[in-house]
Amino acid sequence: MNTPAHLLIGAAAFGRPAQSKVILAAFAGALLPDLSLYLMAGTALFVLGISPQRVFNELYFSDSWQTVFAIDNSFIVWGLLLGLAVWRRSQWAIALTGAAILHLCLDMPLHHDDGRPHFWPISWWVFESPLSYWDRDHGAGWVAPIEAALCVMAVVVLWMRKFALWVWLIALPLLVMELWVVRQWLFFFTDS
């Protein structure tokens, strides 16, 4: 699933209008499982000048990058942190960890050959889904519009909860980014 979709869905699922700290934590939690990819790929591409082909065809699948992804995409790690948040009765920590776990739940069934070892440190097993959120050969042609529809529904949920203006200054650009990415994948990244 695209990162903007994770942020919108995580915010709708775990955000609370009267608590700025909680909605911010929901946005952050939804981002955290993808943050390492952005930091490592951004550094490789824009600081080190490594080609996109090498970054996404070699480095992405390297043991070192996969180890980082295993940690920040682990149901075990996030589950333990959620347990701690619930034990402490911390609403912002529950929103952060809950949104991160929701991120993993949405990612796992939508990564065909680029999934992560979601059960680290217990297992390095990677679920190879028959579906992909981006690969048209594995259903992205119909998965992407469903993802976009979920994002529109998430924005409607946020609107119905009457969030503050600053939430809209985050949510609306995220929705535009999501719809733009889906448009690109559906109309420009085709085999024809």
C-alpha positions, 0 to 999 in steps of 0.5 A: 500500500502507498504510504499516503494511504497508510497515513490517511487510514491510520489517522481515520482509524486511531485519530481523536479530534479533541486530542492533537497528540493522538492524531499526530501519533496516528499519522506518525505510527502509520509512517514509521514502518516505511520511514527507513525505506525513505531515509535509506533510498533518499540517501542512496539516491540523492546524497550518494548518487546511486542509480534508482535501478541499483537502489530498488533492484539490489540494495532494497533486497540486500541483507542489510536493508532487509534487516532494517525492514524486518525490525520496523515491519515486525508484528512482534516488535509493534505488538510488544510496543502496543502491549506496553502502550495498553498497559500504560493506558497511553492514548497517544502510544496506542494510536502510534503503535495501533496505526503501525500494526494496521500499516503491517496488516494492510501491507502484508497481503499487498506485496507480491515479491517485495514483502518484508519478514513481518515476524522478525525476530522469530522468523525471517519468513516472508509472505509472498502474496498473490496480490500487489498494490503496485504491480499490474501483473499481480492485481494492481489494476483493481487493487489500486482503485480499491486503495484509493477508495479507502483513502477517500473514505478515510478522509470522509471519516476525518471530515465527519469527526470535525478535525482541526484545520491543521489535520486537513492541511495534512490529509488533503495533500495526502489524498492528492498524492495517493490519487496521483500515484494511483493514476500514474500506476494505472495509466502510465506504468502498463505493459502495453 
